[in-house]
Amino acid sequence: MKRLQAWLIIFAAAFITACGGGDNTMLNTTSEAGGGGDDSDPVVEMGSGNPQAFSAGVIEVAVPSLAAGGSSSLTVTFVTVADPAALFTGLVEVTFSSPCIASGLATITGANVVGNTAQTDTGIATVTYGATGCSGDDVITASATVDGIQRSAVGAVTVAASTVGSIEFESVSPAQIGLRGTGGIGIAETSTVVFRVVDLTGGPSIGRNVSFSLNTTVGDITLSPTTAISGADGRVQTVVQSGTIATSIRVTATVTDVTPTIGSQSSELVITTGLPDQNSVSLAVAVHNVEGLDLDGTLNEVTVRLSDRFNNPVPDGTAVTLSTEGGQIAGACTTTTDATTSGVCTVNWVSQNPRPIEKLPSRAGRATIYVTTIGEESFVDVNGSGFFDDDDTFTDLGEPYLDENENDGYDLGEPFVDFDNSGDYTGPDGLFSGLLCGGPDGSADTLNRCSPNPTMAISASNLIIMSGSTPVITLLTANPHASTGDTICYWIRDVNDQPMPAGTTVKVTTSNGPVVGPSSFTVPSKTDDSQAANTYCFSVAEAEPTSSPVTGNMFLEVKVPSGTTFTDSSVVIED
């Protein structure tokens, strides 16, 4: 290091002499630049030391040999070449540069420092050089312009190589990739895995040899490169190429040029189809029976959830199409990931026309919604091979359709998705449509059950009842003149014999005897329109014997979510 410092001083002195100076330490280098010079304007030199012991062109480095992550002060002095010499006290800006500073592996800090530039009007500029990742020799240049003349000084530090503290897993992107040969269906077949080698101070450890390995290579999973050297930021990366078998894998990175070696493992990377399969499509509604027959603008949240055949969430951006028999719904949405869920998209259904008319069996006001997406049929992997083969069974599907009459079968005239563009509804074809049919090379399909189309339209449906706001109340007790101790039951539904809107309250009071048991009910979210599911019963306590029997009434009150209240007092209660 002392030899390097001596060389730098000799170099700086030689440079200044070449610019027209003499053989003194304090050199006048401006006579040529100034066109003959002006003795009234003193020449300013930049270097180190005080005016009486000055070294031009040299930065004063307090600690030339630094430990990894260490720091040193750097000082430059400005003096006037005059007799006697003195500090120059004009305002000067000094910029410090070096290879490590340029690459972000060293910093310049201090008072009156902005970026890598310091200001001084005292004739002395001192900054702190910090080695935040640099190692080896770093030659530092200080530059300034004084009276229009460029000045520079040079110094150097040698930073000891850092000691590897650890190698940290940083990222895997994407975290889910498709089977080899399926990457064109909305999912990549490769993933980049990044690690970072750090020293004991937490800074980057540069130039370290790192090797990569997989915890499994099933299905011919590969990675490239298998070795790397940590860069200026300490990072190394490798790319995983998926294989032909669905599995979960991890990448291990090991720093090999330290003893003992240091390693780290990535988070889980999933190799899967990325396509939803039929039995992993879910369609949910927040409320089944909404107050939407008589009211426009009632909102109801509809949520679609999609997973592939391994029940991993489908990739973000998977598109689904929605349709409804009544009201309004967004035509499409794409899946996203949030803090708790993946493979999900949500839209609002809104009450408005059309409202379903009565059909057989009676289902006026019942609106079926359904969702379709591109996916594959579901199969049972009997032998655990991971793909569909001769031993397996599957659910054979036709084209999705809107089951308007809820009979679980397609009827002529019902809307359907014409996936094969035949112009007619196409039912099940006896062939399995899926990416995993027959194994990686198709040889496991000796029964020829693989469809030539590996994908198809799959779907799910649900029901929203557009419930009316006006109740239809039927007393199920034969005699409206009840006695204390009796149970009185009401069948309460809307005009279409459908459940009242969810949140509707049904309660009774009496003027003769208290109600025994529940005196009120709240209508839940439901689709059951049977009489039994929409009957509400109340019991009245038996009166004590008296010499004068009392007659009173049961008062029924039905209040819908929009706020309207309906009453009935037709039941007479006698002792």
Rosetta blueprint (number, residue, H / E / L):
1 M L
2 K H
3 R H
4 L H
5 Q H
6 A H
7 W H
8 L H
9 I H
10 I H
11 F H
12 A H
13 A H
14 A H
15 F H
16 I H
17 T H
18 A H
19 C L
20 G L
21 G L
22 G L
23 D L
24 N L
25 T L
26 M L
27 L L
28 N L
29 T L
30 T L
31 S L
32 E L
33 A L
34 G L
35 G L
36 G L
37 G L
38 D L
39 D L
40 S L
41 D L
42 P L
43 V E
44 V E
45 E E
46 M E
47 G E
48 S E
49 G E
50 N E
51 P L
52 Q L
53 A E
54 F E
55 S E
56 A E
57 G L
58 V E
59 I L
60 E E
61 V E
62 A L
63 V L
64 P L
65 S E
66 L E
67 A L
68 A L
69 G L
70 G L
71 S E
72 S E
73 S E
74 L E
75 T E
76 V E
77 T E
78 F E
79 V E
80 T E
81 V E
82 A L
83 D L
84 P L
85 A L
86 A E
87 L E
88 F L
89 T L
90 G L
91 L L
92 V E
93 E E
94 V E
95 T E
96 F E
97 S E
98 S L
99 P H
100 C H
101 I H
102 A H
103 S L
104 G L
105 L L
106 A E
107 T E
108 I E
109 T E
110 G L
111 A L
112 N L
113 V E
114 V E
115 G L
116 N L
117 T E
118 A E
119 Q E
120 T E
121 D L
122 T L
123 G L
124 I E
125 A E
126 T E
127 V E
128 T E
129 Y E
130 G E
131 A E
132 T L
133 G L
134 C L
135 S L
136 G E
137 D E
138 D E
139 V E
140 I E
141 T E
142 A E
143 S E
144 A E
145 T E
146 V E
147 D L
148 G L
149 I E
150 Q E
151 R E
152 S E
153 A E
154 V E
155 G E
156 A E
157 V E
158 T E
159 V E
160 A L
161 A L
162 S L
163 T L
164 V E
165 G E
166 S E
167 I E
168 E E
169 F E
170 E E
171 S E
172 V E
173 S E
174 P L
175 A L
176 Q E
177 I E
178 G E
179 L L
180 R L
181 G L
182 T L
183 G L
184 G L
185 I L
186 G L
187 I L
188 A L
189 E L
190 T E
191 S E
192 T E
193 V E
194 V E
195 F E
196 R E
197 V E
198 V E
199 D E
200 L L
201 T L
202 G L
203 G L
204 P E
205 S L
206 I L
207 G L
208 R L
209 N E
210 V E
211 S E
212 F E
213 S E
214 L E
215 N L
216 T L
217 T L
218 V L
219 G L
220 D L
221 I L
222 T E
223 L E
224 S E
225 P L
226 T L
227 T E
228 A E
229 I E
230 S L
231 G L
232 A L
233 D L
234 G L
235 R E
236 V E
237 Q E
238 T E
239 V E
240 V E
241 Q E
242 S L
243 G L
244 T L
245 I L
246 A L
247 T E
248 S E
249 I E
250 R L
251 V E
252 T E
253 A E
254 T E
255 V E
256 T L
257 D L
258 V L
259 T L
260 P L
261 T L
262 I E
263 G E
264 S E
265 Q E
266 S L
267 S L
268 E L
269 L E
270 V E
271 I E
272 T E
273 T L
274 G L
275 L L
276 P L
277 D E
278 Q H
279 N H
280 S H
281 V E
282 S E
283 L E
284 A E
285 V E
286 A L
287 V L
288 H L
289 N E
290 V E
291 E E
292 G L
293 L L
294 D L
295 L L
296 D L
297 G L
298 T L
299 L E
300 N E
301 E E
302 V E
303 T E
304 V E
305 R E
306 L E
307 S E
308 D L
309 R L
310 F L
311 N L
312 N L
313 P E
314 V L
315 P L
316 D L
317 G L
318 T L
319 A E
320 V E
321 T E
322 L E
323 S E
324 T E
325 E L
326 G L
327 G L
328 Q E
329 I E
330 A L
331 G L
332 A E
333 C E
334 T E
335 T L
336 T E
337 T L
338 D L
339 A L
340 T L
341 T L
342 S L
343 G L
344 V E
345 C E
346 T E
347 V E
348 N E
349 W E
350 V E
351 S L
352 Q L
353 N L
354 P L
355 R L
356 P L
357 I L
358 E L
359 K L
360 L L
361 P L
362 S L
363 R L
364 A L
365 G L
366 R E
367 A E
368 T E
369 I E
370 Y E
371 V E
372 T E
373 T E
374 I E
375 G E
376 E E
377 E L
378 S L
379 F E
380 V E
381 D L
382 V L
383 N L
384 G L
385 S L
386 G L
387 F L
388 F E
389 D L
390 D L
391 D L
392 D L
393 T E
394 F E
395 T L
396 D L
397 L L
398 G L
399 E L
400 P L
401 Y E
402 L L
403 D L
404 E L
405 N L
406 E L
407 N L
408 D L
409 G L
410 Y L
411 D L
412 L L
413 G L
414 E L
415 P L
416 F E
417 V L
418 D L
419 F L
420 D L
421 N L
422 S L
423 G L
424 D L
425 Y L
426 T L
427 G L
428 P L
429 D L
430 G L
431 L L
432 F E
433 S L
434 G L
435 L L
436 L L
437 C E
438 G L
439 G L
440 P L
441 D L
442 G L
443 S L
444 A L
445 D L
446 T L
447 L L
448 N L
449 R L
450 C E
451 S L
452 P L
453 N L
454 P L
455 T L
456 M E
457 A E
458 I E
459 S E
460 A E
461 S E
462 N E
463 L E
464 I E
465 I E
466 M E
467 S E
468 G L
469 S L
470 T L
471 P L
472 V E
473 I E
474 T E
475 L E
476 L L
477 T L
478 A L
479 N L
480 P L
481 H E
482 A E
483 S E
484 T L
485 G L
486 D L
487 T E
488 I E
489 C E
490 Y E
491 W E
492 I E
493 R E
494 D L
495 V L
496 N L
497 D L
498 Q L
499 P L
500 M L
501 P L
502 A L
503 G L
504 T L
505 T E
506 V E
507 K E
508 V E
509 T E
510 T E
511 S L
512 N L
513 G L
514 P L
515 V E
516 V E
517 G L
518 P L
519 S L
520 S E
521 F E
522 T E
523 V L
524 P L
525 S L
526 K L
527 T L
528 D L
529 D L
530 S L
531 Q L
532 A H
533 A H
534 N H
535 T E
536 Y E
537 C E
538 F E
539 S E
540 V E
541 A L
542 E L
543 A L
544 E L
545 P L
546 T L
547 S L
548 S L
549 P L
550 V L
551 T E
552 G E
553 N E
554 M E
555 F E
556 L E
557 E E
558 V E
559 K E
560 V L
561 P L
562 S L
563 G L
564 T L
565 T E
566 F E
567 T E
568 D E
569 S E
570 S E
571 V E
572 V E
573 I E
574 E E
575 D L
